[in-house]
Amino acid sequence: MMNLLWKRKGVTLLELIVAISILTILVAGIVPLTRLTAKRTREIELRRNLRVMRTAIDDFKKTYDKAVDEKKIPTAVNKSGYPETLLQMVEGFDFGGLYAYKKKFLRRIPVDPMTPPDPGEEPEWGLRSYSDQPDSTSWGGEDVYDVYSLSEGTAIDGTKYSDW
């Protein structure tokens, strides 16, 4: 009789149900973790892109101030020294001959991973000018002092992406 038990092949219905139940529990735990990881990755990319653009804006301002100090650009009362558009930092700016070329501060305008553009469209960001309030959601249009995400979503830490 013992020999008959050892020669049996295959799995019982109970064993199959237990195995499927264990796999279902594992998958139910992995799917939310995968979604959270994807969201965290997009948040890291958003923070990096904001930092890159804000650093480029600050570098543009420092270079503009240097050109004014060296009398390459005349001082203007209504000019803040910040770029007029994000595209100006990609295409370059002359700075009155401070450099022998148009100085560029960005290779391209980074994409907002929370509100990606359609193929062929330019990335869109919320813009603030130097004269705007720090939490303004409308751009004055004079220059680009700050950028922010246009996403209304909430981050993992509970803050709004548009407040970053």
C-alpha positions as CSV (number, residue, x, y, z in Angstrom):
1,M,0.0,0.0,0.0
2,M,2.9,2.4,0.7
3,N,4.3,1.8,-2.7
4,L,1.0,3.0,-4.3
5,L,1.2,6.4,-2.6
6,W,4.7,7.1,-3.8
7,K,4.0,6.2,-7.4
8,R,1.1,8.7,-7.7
9,K,1.7,11.5,-10.1
10,G,0.2,15.0,-10.4
11,V,-1.4,17.4,-7.9
12,T,-4.6,17.2,-6.0
13,L,-7.3,19.9,-6.4
14,L,-6.6,21.1,-2.8
15,E,-2.9,21.5,-3.6
16,L,-3.7,23.5,-6.7
17,I,-6.2,25.8,-4.9
18,V,-3.6,26.5,-2.1
19,A,-0.9,27.3,-4.7
20,I,-3.2,29.7,-6.6
21,S,-4.3,31.3,-3.4
22,I,-0.7,32.0,-2.4
23,L,0.1,33.4,-5.8
24,T,-3.0,35.7,-5.7
25,I,-1.9,37.1,-2.3
26,L,1.6,37.7,-3.6
27,V,0.3,39.5,-6.8
28,A,-2.1,41.6,-4.7
29,G,0.8,42.9,-2.7
30,I,3.1,43.5,-5.6
31,V,0.7,45.5,-7.9
32,P,0.3,48.5,-5.5
33,L,4.0,48.5,-4.8
34,T,4.7,48.6,-8.5
35,R,2.3,51.6,-8.9
36,L,3.9,53.4,-6.0
37,T,7.4,52.8,-7.4
38,A,6.3,54.2,-10.8
39,K,4.8,57.3,-9.1
40,R,8.0,57.8,-7.0
41,T,10.1,57.6,-10.2
42,R,8.0,60.3,-11.9
43,E,8.3,62.5,-8.7
44,I,12.0,62.2,-8.7
45,E,12.1,63.2,-12.4
46,L,9.9,66.2,-11.7
47,R,12.1,67.4,-8.8
48,R,15.2,67.0,-11.0
49,N,13.7,68.8,-14.0
50,L,12.5,71.7,-11.7
51,R,16.0,71.9,-10.2
52,V,17.7,71.9,-13.7
53,M,15.4,74.7,-15.0
54,R,15.7,76.8,-11.8
55,T,19.4,76.5,-11.9
56,A,19.5,77.5,-15.5
57,I,17.3,80.6,-14.8
58,D,19.6,81.6,-11.9
59,D,22.7,81.1,-14.2
60,F,21.0,83.3,-16.9
61,K,20.4,86.0,-14.3
62,K,24.1,85.8,-13.0
63,T,25.4,86.1,-16.5
64,Y,23.1,89.0,-17.3
65,D,24.2,90.8,-14.2
66,K,27.9,90.2,-15.2
67,A,27.2,91.7,-18.6
68,V,25.6,94.8,-17.0
69,D,28.6,95.1,-14.6
70,E,31.0,94.9,-17.5
71,K,28.9,97.5,-19.4
72,K,28.1,95.1,-22.2
73,I,24.4,95.6,-21.7
74,P,23.0,99.0,-20.6
75,T,21.1,99.1,-17.3
76,A,17.4,99.2,-17.9
77,V,14.9,100.2,-15.2
78,N,12.1,97.8,-16.3
79,K,14.4,94.8,-17.0
80,S,14.9,92.2,-14.3
81,G,17.7,90.3,-16.0
82,Y,15.7,87.0,-16.1
83,P,15.0,85.3,-19.4
84,E,12.0,86.4,-21.3
85,T,10.9,82.8,-22.1
86,L,12.1,79.3,-21.4
87,L,12.9,79.0,-25.1
88,Q,15.4,81.8,-24.8
89,M,17.5,79.7,-22.6
90,V,17.5,76.9,-25.2
91,E,18.2,79.2,-28.2
92,G,20.8,81.3,-26.4
93,F,21.3,85.0,-25.7
94,D,23.9,87.4,-26.8
95,F,24.6,89.3,-23.5
96,G,25.9,92.3,-25.5
97,G,29.0,90.5,-26.7
98,L,30.1,89.2,-23.3
99,Y,30.8,86.0,-25.1
100,A,31.8,85.4,-28.7
101,Y,28.6,83.3,-29.1
102,K,25.0,83.1,-28.0
103,K,25.2,81.5,-24.5
104,K,22.7,78.6,-24.0
105,F,21.6,77.4,-20.6
106,L,19.4,74.4,-21.6
107,R,19.8,71.9,-24.3
108,R,16.0,71.5,-24.4
109,I,13.1,72.3,-22.2
110,P,12.6,69.4,-19.8
111,V,9.2,67.6,-19.8
112,D,6.9,67.7,-16.8
113,P,6.4,63.9,-16.1
114,M,3.1,64.6,-14.4
115,T,1.6,66.4,-17.4
116,P,3.6,65.0,-20.4
117,P,2.9,66.7,-23.8
118,D,1.5,65.0,-26.8
119,P,4.0,63.9,-29.4
120,G,5.3,66.9,-31.4
121,E,4.1,69.4,-28.8
122,E,6.4,71.5,-26.6
123,P,6.5,70.8,-22.8
124,E,4.3,73.1,-20.8
125,W,5.2,74.5,-17.4
126,G,3.6,77.1,-15.1
127,L,5.6,80.3,-15.2
128,R,6.0,83.2,-12.7
129,S,7.7,86.5,-13.5
130,Y,9.8,88.5,-11.1
131,S,6.9,90.8,-10.4
132,D,4.4,88.0,-9.7
133,Q,3.5,86.8,-6.2
134,P,5.4,83.7,-5.1
135,D,2.2,81.5,-5.2
136,S,0.8,83.1,-8.3
137,T,-0.9,80.8,-10.9
138,S,-0.9,83.4,-13.7
139,W,2.2,84.5,-15.5
140,G,2.8,88.3,-15.8
141,G,4.7,87.7,-19.0
142,E,7.6,90.1,-18.4
143,D,10.2,87.4,-17.7
144,V,10.6,83.9,-16.3
145,Y,11.6,84.0,-12.7
146,D,10.3,80.6,-11.6
147,V,8.7,77.4,-13.0
148,Y,6.2,75.0,-11.5
149,S,4.2,71.9,-12.5
150,L,0.8,72.4,-14.0
151,S,-0.3,69.1,-12.5
152,E,-3.1,69.3,-9.9
153,G,-2.0,65.9,-8.5
154,T,-0.9,65.1,-5.0
155,A,2.5,63.7,-4.2
156,I,3.3,60.7,-2.0
157,D,4.2,63.0,0.8
158,G,0.8,64.8,0.6
159,T,2.0,68.0,-1.1
160,K,0.7,69.3,-4.4
161,Y,3.0,69.0,-7.4
162,S,2.2,72.6,-8.3
163,D,3.7,73.8,-4.9
164,W,7.1,72.3,-5.5
